[in-house]
Each structure stands twice: as structure tokens, then as C-alpha cells.
Amino acid sequence: VTLDDTATSAMNESAASLGARIAATKLKQGASPREQQEESNVSARLDEPAQQQSNNGSQTVTHRRKASVETEAALNAGLDAADAELLKQALEETDADLEAQIQGVHVDVDQILGTSVRGQGHARRGSSSAYSLLLDSDKGLEDFIQAEKGLAQSANAKMLAPLRTGSQLSNAGGMSGAGGGFVAGNDRKHSVLRVNRLRALSTLLSNERSRREVGIPTALTVHRKYIVVGTSRGLAYVFDHFQDMQILLGSGEREKRSKVTSCAVSPSGEFAATAHEDGRIVVWQTVAGTVIKEIDDAHSSAVPHIDFLEEKVIVSADAKGIMMQTSLSKIFMIYTARMQRILELPGALGELYCMSLLHSSPLVAHPASDASLVAIASSDALLVAALSPSPQTVFKEPRPPNARPSSLPYAAWRPPMIAKGPTGGSGDAVVAPALAVAWDSDLLCYSVMQGSGGLEFRQQRRYVAGEQLMGLQWLGESVLALLCERSGLRLYDPFTDSILDASKIDEANLAYQTLFDDGRATTPSPSFHNSLRSSEGKVYLLGIDSMYTAEALSWEGRINAMVESGDWLSALRLCVDLYEGRGHSLLGLPRDPAAIRRVTEHKVMRLLMEYLKLAMSKAKTSGSPRPAPEEDGSTYFEQLGGVCVDFCIAVGRTDLLFEDIYMHFCQAGHKDVLLVLLEPYIVNDKLCSMHPEVMQAFVDLYDRKGWLRRVEQCITHMDVPSLDFDQVVRLCRANGLEAALLYVYNSGLSEYVYPADELLLINQERMQKSSDSGTQLNSPSMNSSSQRVVDTCLRVLMYMSYCIQGLKFPRGEPLSSSKSFQ
């Protein structure tokens, strides 16, 4: 404890007197210069404790006693017995002077607090009146210390878990969205993958008369305008995306053609092409349904692959491994075809099983777009060829050694795309094209980059599905739809190497062909190359009597689907997961993390306010202003408030919590419910500030309930600079929150002396009042006011101990070096 001016002056005088006596004694003995220097050093050590005016009394006495021992040892070596006795008396007188000066103010901090201030503490002999007062108080010292330290600990109140309260809210309020009750629902409603049956189109494909006259579905292609389905009788349906049939290609032809093995639509949609089992290729005018060119000399076997490279340029490959490029031109109202053989297999590469063209938008510039790349997967290798300006091989990769001979390869391109930057415009970037190739259970993903020597293919990911892959298509920039032998359709993100979702599609009964047989398998493997197609973010699956679409919902689409089904809490939780960077499906979100946080924060706040208004309206119309408690003891409004507090804090929008949401609870007459919910978030350091109006209401409520000690605990967990400092200080003074007052001054103003002075002055006034009333502070009849005097003494002592140790009061956390020095 810092001594007053009188005690400090006495210490200085005693030390100076002792030093003078030592010097006089040494002169009298005629000491040598070396001895005088030694004694000068001894004197300096004696003066040291006197110069440290801020040391407590116990430390001063301890240092003096140590100095006495050292002095006696030194003097005994150079003084006669009489002088040594004289100095010994001087030391004893000095000790007595100090004992008298600090009588009544000394308290051994180490003994009270159980902590070491500077080295090992030493108990004082005897006891002053103040020391006796503290030891004799009804409230034990250890109990007081533990109570003060309790301010730094979390309260017993628990935060409500919003996801846990979802089903309880549905029962209490009966809320429902457009899609039904407020329940979690099954997983498929909330999944990334949404599978739908195209009813009108499937009805036509499964019609017995249609199957008899037109045939069963055998091949599929999807254009942004049309859906074309080839059949086993050589015809082809043309549907729009509203599932209305536009025309049946080949229905007016007298000659019946062989089964359609593949089909394609030109980039503009003006032309369609069907390839047949006998090797013929027929080019149609899509809208009119008329044949503009029939090519029967390009291939001599089934053509499982056909596609438009340009509007009037067709690339086709047959089962024997011959790849042709056919260019159409119109001369005098007649179309002619010029054919060029690009590749001929088998050879060193084996039979040709798969062909995939890279389709690029003219609006996206990339070197791969100008090269007109085509990926060819044979029984033995993957080959990528550039068709422009002349055919040449640009990449070659052997078949994985662990792939089974009976498995067929599948390949799909993702074209170059524009990735939106944080603000669009100049922040946009071109995403390089990517090639995905499936070999048995292995999936290999390559990115195409421009290198110094031309195009370079870099393997970005290898994924082992654990079962045979029987088809794949890209869905947008970062998602692959994989057709698996046993598990059905699987959504895979190759860039995060994660499975987003999966769905069984056994009921689809997919159409397939058996065109490939290289003699290495017992039976020809089923080929699904023409049963899966993707367009506009959807995968189309062709069955023998139906058609399905599967789409990967964007982040917002998933949230909207949850809201429509009434599961508001899952929608909010998904938003927060995306906001915090934990989301596993980022379809539709910008790439920049800061932009993601802005977008998802706005969505959370909008959803939360809609949810709150719906919940409040349901509570009003239910006719039950005081809902019965749930199983865990919480009421409907407690759960509702817990959701609001939790999500506002999760995205850092406490302004909405203390303005709009607080206003709604006030209007509903449940303001106190919301205020009580704030406490556990404060003491768990999740909520660090309050608006002044809410702070005043919080203190008033806890004052009425007799919970002021809990208010003090909350204040010591807050960020003082973000609060209204004057308001908090007034509240602390008015309600006697002494520990909080010390914390506020320390944290808000970096002031460490003034608040302790203020408490001591207040205590002095209390002591004066007790003295005027005749109450003895250490008497058994000590009243509550007298007990507060003792508590304040203990609190100040504990506070000073923390300050000396460089700790924050009352939480005990280390101060920064600069704050500790201050």
C-alpha cells in the first residue's frame, strides 16, 4: 500500500540518519579509502528502499531487515565492539520508527490475496487495526477473492441454439411457409442436387402408340432452344424447353432409316443432325423438319458421336475409329458436303470410344477457343487434337493402368468462362477451359493454359469414385455431375475435392447402347455417352420411357427452397455458413471472400427480418400472449429472441439487433425476454457493446430483479471504447458497481490511479458515517454499510495486486507491455 507523505518522510529521515551514523563511525575509526568505498556501497543499499516511495510497507520493512543483517556483518569486520553496538542500536531505532509510521495502514497483500507481488511475501508481526478488521470480517478473504474472480468467468445462463429450437418453434407457433409446416423436412428438400421428372415429355416417350410407331429413345442432345431425342426407328423428336413437341424429324419420309445412335444441333439452332447405326448422317432444317443433306459415304459403321464444330461444320466418329470433318456449303439452293478424314483408328491407340468438342463463346477470348480442340478417348489413351488451322495432336495421356478392360472412357469440356470480380467490370477474369476424363473409377481433371510453346495441359485433380463412372457432364464453372454405377448421380467439386450431393436415379432406367466391342471383354459394355447432356446449368438424363433433369442449385436457390418448405432456420444457418467461409457449394457466389461476405450478410438480414415478422404475426393470431414453456423451460419468445441474437452476432450486425429487432420485441411486450438473452453472449465475449438505450434498459431490468452483480460481470466483458463512456460511469456509480468502475476507467481511458482514489474517498465517507453512528467496523454488529467498507478495502487491494503484476482487473489477463509499464 502506498504510504502517505508523513510515513514516506519518516522513512527518508530514518535512512538518512542511519547513513550519517555509519559515515561518522567509519571516520572515527580512520578507515582506509577502500574500506570507506565499501561502507559507501553499504550505505547506498540502505538508502535504496527509502527512495522507492511507492513500495508497500511490508516490502520496506523486509528490505530494511535484510539491510540490517548485511550492515551488521560488514561492520563487525571493521568496527570495535562499542561502535558496532552503537550502530546496532541505530538500526533497531530505525525499524521502530518505521513500525510506528505505518501502524494502522499496513496490510500484507500476499497474505490476503495469496499472490506474490515482488518475490516471496513476509508476514507482519503484530496487527494494525485495519489488518485486524479485515481478518475479523464476517466475509472470509478467500470467499471474497473467489467472488471477485468470478466476474471474469461465464455466467450459468446458456445461449439458445437456433437449430435445436427449430422443431419447438414449429409446434409453439404453427408457422408455415409456402411449402408447408415449419419443420426440418427430409434431406432431399435441402440438397444441392435437385432431380425432377419432365412429366409431359416423359408421358409422350412412354406412350405405347408412340413407342410402337416412333420407337424407344436411343440418343439425346440438348440445345439452349431445343431438346432432341433420337429413337430406335430412325426418327427424332424435337421439343422446346416447355416440353412441347415442335416436330418429329423423319416422320414424312417414306424410307425408314436405321436406329439413331447420336444427334446434335448447330450453335444457332437452325440445323440438326442425326447419325445412324448404318453410318448415315442426315442434316435437317430444325423448324421445317426437312432434309438439307444426307451423307452416306462418310462412315460404314455406327456413328456414336456427332457434333457441330461450327454452324455448318460437323465432326463425327464411328465405332471403327474413323473421325470425319464435314463442311456444308450452299450452291444454287443445293447443299453440298466436303469431307475430310481427321483420324483413323484402331492403331497404336486402340478403338475410339469417346469424342468431345470444346464449344467456346465468341465473347470469351482464350487461345484454346481458336484451336478448336477435340478430346478423343480410345481403349488405350486420351488424345487431344487441335482442328484449326490444321489437325495436330496437342496432348496425349495413356489409359490408367488400373482401369478395367470392360470400362468405357467418358470426357467432357468446360468452356472458358468469365468469372465476376468483387465489383464486376474491370475485376472480371477469364477462367481457363477444363477437361474432365473418367476411366473406370478414376476421374482426371486438366486445365488448359497458354504456355511458352503453345497450349499446356496440367492435371489439377485426381478423384477415385470407388465405383465405375458411366458418364459425366459439367454444371457451371466448378461442379461435375458424375453418373456412378451403384450410387446414381453424384455432384463433385474438383476444385475443392468435395462431394456436394448425391441422388439415386434407379427409376430413370437410363437408355444405353452396345456399340463397342474390342474383344477384350466378355460382353460389350453399355455406353451412356448419348444418355447424358448438360445445358444452362442442368443435366438431362434420357431413360427408355422417361426423361429427368438434375440441377445443382445455386446458394440462393437452395436457401429459397428451404424457405418455401418452411425451414427458415436451416436457410439462415446456410447463409451464415457461407458468410463464415464454411459453405461447400458456392454456385452463384463471387470469388472474392469479401464480396461473398457482403452478399450473404445482406441475405441473412433480409431473411431474419422476414422470419421475425412472420413469427410475431403468428404469435399474435394464436391467441396465446404467454406461450407455455417448452420441454427445456424456454418459451416461444425466448427461442425466437435466441435466433435473432445468434444470427445478428454471427454476421456482426448488432445495429439491426438493437434497432429493428429490439423495437419489435418492445412492441410485442417481450422486451425483457430479449434483454435477458443478451447476458450469456456478453460474458462469453460474443457481444461486446450495446446501444445506450438498450444498456439503460438492461441495467434497470437487472436492478429490479436484484441481479446487479451480473450487470457488473457483463460490463467487465464489454469493449468500453465502443460504449457511451459517461453513461456507463454514471450507471456504475449509481449502482455501486465498483469492480466495473475500475474496469471502465482502465479500459476506456487507460487511467489506473483515479478510480482507486475515487473508491477510497467513497470509503472514507462511509467510515465517517459509521463513526458518526457509533458503529465499530470490526464489531459483530457490523451493518451492511460497514461491510461495504470492508469489501471496498479488499477490492482496492486486489486491484492494486493485479496492477503490480501487470494484469487486467478483474479478469486476470496479461496487460500489454506498454499498459503494464504505465
Residue pairs with C-beta under 8 A, 6 or more apart in sequence:
1 56
1 57
1 105
1 106
1 107
1 109
1 797
1 800
2 53
2 54
2 56
3 11
3 53
3 57
3 101
3 102
3 105
4 105
6 101
7 57
7 101
7 102
7 105
8 53
10 97
10 98
10 100
10 101
11 49
11 50
11 60
11 98
11 101
12 50
14 50
14 93
14 94
14 97
14 98
15 46
15 47
15 49
15 50
15 94
16 47
16 50
17 90
17 94
18 46
18 90
18 91
18 94
19 43
19 46
19 47
21 86
21 87
21 90
22 39
22 42
22 43
22 46
22 71
22 75
22 87
23 39
23 43
25 75
25 79
25 83
25 86
25 87
26 35
26 36
26 39
26 78
28 83
29 78
29 79
29 80
29 83
31 39
31 78
35 78
38 74
39 74
39 78
42 70
42 71
42 74
45 67
45 70
46 67
46 71
48 63
49 55
49 59
49 60
49 63
49 64
49 67
52 60
55 63
56 106
56 109
56 117
57 98
57 102
57 105
57 106
57 124
58 106
58 108
58 109
58 110
58 121
58 122
58 124
59 117
59 118
60 98
60 102
61 95
61 98
61 99
61 102
61 122
61 124
62 122
64 94
64 95
64 98
65 95
68 91
68 95
71 87
71 91
72 84
72 87
72 88
72 91
75 83
75 84
75 87
76 84
79 87
102 128
103 128
104 128
104 129
104 130
105 128
105 130
106 124
106 128
106 130
106 131
107 128
107 130
107 131
107 134
107 797
108 121
108 122
108 123
108 124
108 131
109 115
109 117
109 121
109 797
109 800
109 801
110 116
110 117
110 120
110 121
110 122
111 121
111 123
112 134
112 141
112 794
112 797
113 145
113 797
113 798
113 801
114 142
114 145
115 801
115 805
117 801
117 804
117 805
118 804
124 131
127 135
129 778
130 793
132 778
133 777
133 778
133 790
133 793
134 141
134 790
134 793
134 794
135 141
136 778
137 778
137 782
137 787
137 790
138 782
138 787
139 787
139 790
139 791
141 794
144 791
144 794
145 794
145 798
148 739
148 794
148 795
148 798
148 810
149 810
149 812
150 713
151 712
151 713
151 716
151 739
151 810
151 811
152 716
152 810
152 811
152 812
152 813
153 683
154 680
154 683
154 684
155 679
155 680
155 683
155 710
155 713
157 676
157 679
157 680
157 683
158 680
159 642
159 646
159 680
159 681
159 684
159 686
160 634
160 638
160 639
160 641
160 642
160 643
160 646
160 677
161 642
161 646
162 569
162 572
162 573
162 642
162 643
162 646
162 647
163 569
163 570
163 573
165 569
165 630
165 634
165 639
165 642
165 643
166 182
166 183
166 184
166 567
166 569
166 570
167 183
167 184
168 630
168 631
168 632
168 634
168 639
169 175
169 182
169 569
169 615
169 636
169 639
169 640
169 643
170 181
170 182
170 183
170 566
172 627
172 628
172 630
172 636
172 639
173 182
173 615
173 618
173 619
173 622
173 627
173 636
174 181
174 182
174 618
174 622
175 181
175 182
175 566
175 568
175 614
175 615
175 618
176 182
176 566
177 563
177 564
177 565
177 566
177 567
177 568
178 563
178 564
178 566
179 189
179 564
179 565
179 566
180 565
180 566
181 566
182 566
182 567
182 568
183 566
183 567
184 567
184 570
185 565
185 566
185 567
188 503
189 561
189 562
189 565
189 567
190 558
190 561
190 562
190 565
190 567
190 570
191 501
191 503
191 553
191 558
192 491
192 500
192 501
192 552
192 553
192 558
192 585
192 587
193 489
193 491
193 500
193 501
193 502
193 503
193 550
193 551
193 552
193 553
194 550
194 551
194 552
194 553
194 561
195 489
195 503
195 505
195 548
195 549
195 550
196 548
196 549
196 550
196 551
197 546
197 547
197 548
198 243
198 546
198 547
198 548
198 549
199 243
200 243
200 244
201 227
201 239
201 243
201 547
202 543
202 545
202 546
202 547
204 210
204 237
204 245
205 211
205 216
205 217
205 229
205 237
205 543
205 545
205 546
205 547
206 545
206 546
211 545
213 233
214 231
214 233
214 235
214 237
214 248
214 251
215 231
215 232
215 233
215 234
215 235
215 259
216 231
216 232
216 511
216 544
216 545
217 229
217 230
217 231
217 232
217 511
217 542
217 543
217 544
217 545
217 547
218 230
218 231
218 232
218 259
218 260
218 261
218 511
218 513
218 530
219 229
219 230
219 260
219 261
219 262
219 263
219 274
219 511
219 513
219 530
219 531
219 542
220 227
220 228
220 229
220 230
220 263
220 511
220 530
220 531
220 532
220 533
220 540
220 542
220 547
221 227
221 228
221 262
221 263
221 264
221 265
221 530
221 533
222 228
222 533
222 534
222 535
222 540
223 265
223 269
223 535
224 269
224 535
224 536
225 240
225 241
225 265
225 269
226 238
226 239
226 240
226 241
226 246
226 265
226 269
226 272
226 286
227 237
227 238
227 239
227 240
227 241
227 540
227 547
228 236
228 237
228 238
228 239
228 249
228 263
228 265
228 272
229 236
229 237
229 239
229 263
229 542
229 547
230 236
230 259
230 260
230 261
230 262
230 263
230 274
230 530
231 237
231 259
231 260
232 259
232 260
233 256
233 259
234 250
234 256
234 257
234 258
234 259
234 260
234 274
234 276
235 248
235 249
235 250
235 251
235 260
236 248
236 249
236 250
236 260
236 263
236 272
236 274
236 284
237 245
237 248
237 249
238 245
238 246
238 247
238 248
238 249
238 272
238 286
238 289
239 245
239 246
240 246
246 286
246 287
247 286
247 287
247 288
247 289
248 289
249 272
249 274
249 284
249 289
250 257
250 274
250 282
251 289
252 289
253 291
257 276
257 278
257 280
257 282
258 276
258 277
258 278
258 280
259 276
259 277
260 274
260 275
260 276
260 277
261 275
261 276
261 277
261 302
261 303
261 304
261 513
261 515
261 530
262 274
262 275
262 303
262 304
262 305
262 306
262 529
262 530
263 272
263 273
263 274
263 275
263 306
263 530
264 272
264 273
264 306
264 307
264 308
264 314
265 271
265 272
265 273
265 286
265 308
266 272
266 273
266 308
266 311
266 312
267 308
267 310
267 311
267 359
268 311
269 286
270 285
270 286
270 287
270 311
271 283
271 284
271 285
271 286
271 292
271 308
271 311
271 312
272 283
272 284
272 286
273 281
273 282
273 283
273 284
273 306
273 308
273 314
274 281
274 282
274 284
274 306
275 281
275 299
275 303
275 304
275 305
275 306
275 316
276 282
276 302
276 303
277 302
278 302
279 296
279 298
279 299
279 300
279 301
279 302
279 303
279 318
280 294
280 295
280 296
280 299
281 294
281 295
281 296
281 298
281 299
281 303
281 306
281 314
281 316
281 326
282 291
282 293
282 294
282 295
283 291
283 292
283 293
283 294
283 295
283 314
283 328
283 335
284 290
284 291
284 292
285 292
292 328
292 335
293 328
293 335
293 336
293 337
295 326
295 337
295 339
297 339
298 316
298 324
298 326
298 339
299 316
299 318
299 320
299 322
299 324
300 318
300 320
301 318
301 319
301 320
302 318
302 319
302 515
303 316
303 317
303 318
303 319
304 317
304 318
304 319
304 513
304 515
304 516
304 527
304 529
304 530
305 316
305 317
305 354
305 355
305 529
306 314
306 315
306 316
306 317
307 314
307 315
307 316
307 355
307 357
308 314
308 315
309 315
309 325
309 357
309 372
309 387
312 327
312 328
312 329
313 325
313 326
313 327
313 328
314 325
314 326
314 327
314 328
315 323
315 324
315 325
315 326
315 342
315 355
315 357
315 374
315 387
316 323
316 324
316 326
317 323
317 324
317 343
317 352
317 355
317 376
318 352
319 351
319 352
319 515
319 516
320 345
320 346
320 351
320 352
321 343
321 344
321 345
321 346
321 347
321 351
321 352
321 378
322 341
322 343
322 344
322 345
322 352
323 341
323 342
323 343
323 344
323 352
323 355
323 376
324 339
324 340
324 341
324 342
325 339
325 340
325 342
325 387
326 337
326 338
326 339
326 340
327 337
327 338
327 339
327 340
328 335
328 336
328 337
329 335
329 336
329 338
330 336
342 385
342 387
342 391
343 352
343 376
343 385
343 391
345 351
345 352
345 378
346 352
346 378
346 379
346 518
348 380
349 378
349 379
349 380
349 381
349 383
350 378
350 379
350 380
350 381
350 518
351 378
351 379
351 516
351 518
352 376
352 377
352 378
353 377
353 378
353 379
353 408
353 409
353 516
353 527
354 375
354 376
354 377
354 408
354 409
354 410
354 411
354 529
355 374
355 375
355 376
355 377
355 411
356 374
356 375
356 411
356 412
356 413
356 435
357 372
357 373
357 374
357 413
358 368
358 369
358 372
358 373
358 374
358 375
358 413
358 415
358 433
358 435
359 413
359 415
360 366
360 368
360 369
360 415
360 416
360 433
361 369
361 415
361 416
363 418
364 415
364 416
364 417
364 418
364 430
365 416
365 430
366 416
366 430
366 432
366 433
366 450
367 450
367 455
368 416
368 432
368 433
368 448
368 455
369 415
369 416
369 433
370 388
371 386
371 387
371 388
371 394
371 455
372 386
372 387
372 388
373 384
373 385
373 386
373 387
373 394
373 413
373 433
373 448
373 455
374 384
374 385
374 387
375 382
375 383
375 384
375 411
375 413
375 435
375 437
376 382
376 383
376 384
376 385
377 383
377 409
377 410
377 411
377 437
377 439
378 409
379 399
379 405
379 518
379 520
380 398
380 399
381 396
381 397
381 398
381 399
382 395
382 396
382 397
382 398
382 399
382 409
382 411
382 437
383 393
383 395
383 396
384 393
384 394
384 395
384 396
384 435
384 457
385 391
385 392
385 393
385 394
386 392
386 393
386 394
386 455
394 454
394 455
394 457
395 446
395 455
395 457
397 444
397 457
399 409
399 439
400 439
400 440
400 442
400 444
402 440
402 442
403 439
403 440
403 442
404 440
404 468
405 520
405 521
406 520
406 521
406 522
406 525
407 439
407 440
407 468
407 525
408 470
408 516
408 525
408 527
408 529
409 437
409 438
409 439
410 437
410 438
410 469
410 470
410 471
410 472
410 528
410 529
411 435
411 436
411 437
411 438
411 472
412 435
412 436
412 472
412 473
412 474
412 480
412 534
413 433
413 434
413 435
413 436
413 474
414 433
414 434
414 435
414 436
414 474
414 477
415 433
416 430
416 431
416 432
416 433
417 430
417 431
417 477
418 428
418 429
418 430
418 431
419 428
419 429
419 430
419 431
419 477
419 591
420 427
420 428
420 590
420 591
421 427
421 428
421 429
421 590
421 591
421 592
421 595
422 590
422 592
422 594
422 595
423 595
427 592
431 477
432 447
432 448
432 449
433 447
433 448
434 445
434 446
434 447
434 448
434 460
434 474
434 494
435 445
435 446
435 448
435 457
436 443
436 444
436 445
436 446
436 472
436 474
436 480
436 494
437 443
437 444
437 446
438 444
438 469
438 471
438 472
438 482
439 469
440 468
440 469
441 464
441 465
441 466
441 467
441 468
441 469
442 462
442 463
442 464
442 465
442 469
443 461
443 462
443 463
443 464
443 465
443 469
443 472
443 480
443 482
443 492
443 494
444 459
444 461
444 462
445 459
445 460
445 461
445 462
445 463
445 480
445 494
446 457
446 458
446 459
446 460
447 457
447 458
447 460
448 455
448 456
448 457
449 455
449 456
449 457
449 458
450 456
460 494
460 495
461 494
461 495
461 497
463 492
463 494
463 497
465 482
465 484
465 490
467 484
467 485
467 486
467 487
468 484
468 485
469 482
469 483
469 484
469 485
470 483
470 484
470 485
470 526
470 528
471 482
471 483
471 528
471 529
471 531
471 532
472 480
472 481
472 482
472 483
472 532
473 480
473 481
473 532
473 533
473 534
473 539
474 480
474 481
474 534
475 481
475 491
475 534
475 537
475 538
475 539
475 551
475 552
476 537
476 552
476 587
478 493
478 494
478 495
478 496
478 586
478 587
479 491
479 492
479 493
479 500
479 552
479 585
479 587
480 491
480 492
480 493
480 494
481 489
481 490
481 491
481 532
481 534
481 539
481 550
481 552
482 489
482 490
482 491
482 492
483 489
483 490
483 510
483 528
483 532
483 541
484 490
484 502
487 502
487 504
488 502
488 503
488 504
488 505
488 506
489 502
489 503
489 505
489 539
489 541
489 550
490 499
490 501
490 502
491 499
491 500
491 501
491 502
491 552
492 498
492 499
492 500
493 499
493 500
493 584
493 585
496 584
498 584
500 552
500 584
500 585
501 552
501 585
503 550
505 541
505 548
505 550
508 541
508 543
508 546
508 548
509 543
509 544
509 545
509 546
510 528
510 531
510 541
510 542
510 543
510 544
511 530
511 531
511 542
511 543
511 544
512 526
512 527
512 528
512 531
513 526
513 527
513 529
513 530
514 523
514 524
514 525
514 526
514 527
515 524
515 527
516 524
516 525
516 527
517 524
530 542
531 541
531 542
532 539
532 540
532 541
532 542
533 539
533 540
534 540
537 551
537 552
538 549
538 550
538 551
539 549
539 550
539 551
540 547
540 548
540 549
541 547
541 548
541 549
541 550
552 585
552 587
553 561
553 585
553 587
554 587
554 588
554 589
555 574
555 578
555 583
555 585
555 586
555 587
555 588
555 589
555 600
556 588
556 603
557 588
558 574
558 585
559 571
559 574
559 575
559 603
559 607
560 571
562 568
562 570
562 571
562 574
563 571
563 607
568 607
568 611
568 614
569 643
571 607
572 604
572 607
572 608
572 611
572 643
572 647
574 583
575 600
575 603
575 604
575 607
576 600
576 604
576 647
576 650
576 651
577 583
578 586
578 589
578 596
578 600
579 596
579 597
579 600
579 601
579 604
579 650
579 651
580 650
581 593
581 596
586 596
589 595
589 596
589 599
589 600
590 596
590 599
600 651
601 651
601 652
601 653
604 647
604 650
604 651
604 653
605 651
605 653
605 656
608 643
608 644
608 647
608 648
608 656
608 661
609 656
609 660
609 661
611 643
612 640
612 644
612 661
612 664
613 664
615 640
616 640
616 664
616 668
619 625
619 627
619 636
619 637
619 640
619 668
620 668
625 669
626 635
627 635
627 636
627 637
628 635
629 635
630 636
630 639
634 642
635 673
637 665
637 668
637 670
637 673
638 673
638 677
641 665
641 670
641 673
641 674
641 677
642 677
644 657
644 661
644 674
645 657
645 674
645 677
645 678
645 681
645 687
648 654
648 656
648 657
648 661
649 657
649 681
649 686
649 687
654 687
654 689
658 690
658 691
658 693
658 694
659 691
661 674
662 671
662 674
662 691
662 694
665 671
665 673
665 674
671 697
672 701
675 694
675 697
675 698
675 701
676 701
678 687
678 690
678 694
678 698
679 710
679 714
681 687
682 688
682 714
682 717
682 718
683 713
683 714
683 717
685 717
688 717
688 718
688 719
688 722
689 718
689 719
689 722
689 723
690 698
690 718
690 723
692 724
692 727
695 723
695 724
695 727
695 728
695 731
696 727
696 731
698 711
698 714
699 711
699 731
699 735
702 708
702 710
702 711
703 711
703 735
708 735
708 736
708 737
711 731
711 735
711 737
711 740
712 732
712 737
712 739
712 740
715 728
715 732
715 737
715 740
715 743
715 744
716 739
716 740
716 743
716 810
716 811
717 811
719 747
720 728
720 743
720 744
720 747
720 748
721 747
721 748
723 748
725 744
725 748
725 749
728 740
728 744
728 748
729 741
729 744
729 745
731 737
732 738
732 740
732 741
732 744
733 741
736 788
738 759
738 792
738 795
739 795
739 809
739 810
741 755
741 758
741 759
742 755
742 756
742 759
742 795
742 799
742 809
742 810
743 808
743 809
743 810
744 755
745 751
745 752
745 754
745 755
746 752
746 755
746 808
746 809
747 808
750 819
750 822
752 803
752 822
756 796
756 799
756 800
759 792
759 795
759 796
760 792
760 796
762 792
763 789
763 792
763 793
763 796
766 785
766 786
766 788
766 789
766 792
767 777
767 789
769 785
770 776
770 777
770 785
770 786
770 789
775 781
775 782
775 783
775 785
775 786
776 782
777 786
777 789
777 790
782 790
798 809
798 810
799 809
799 810
802 808
802 809
802 810
802 812
803 809
806 814
806 815
806 819
806 820
807 813
807 814
807 815
808 814
808 815
814 820
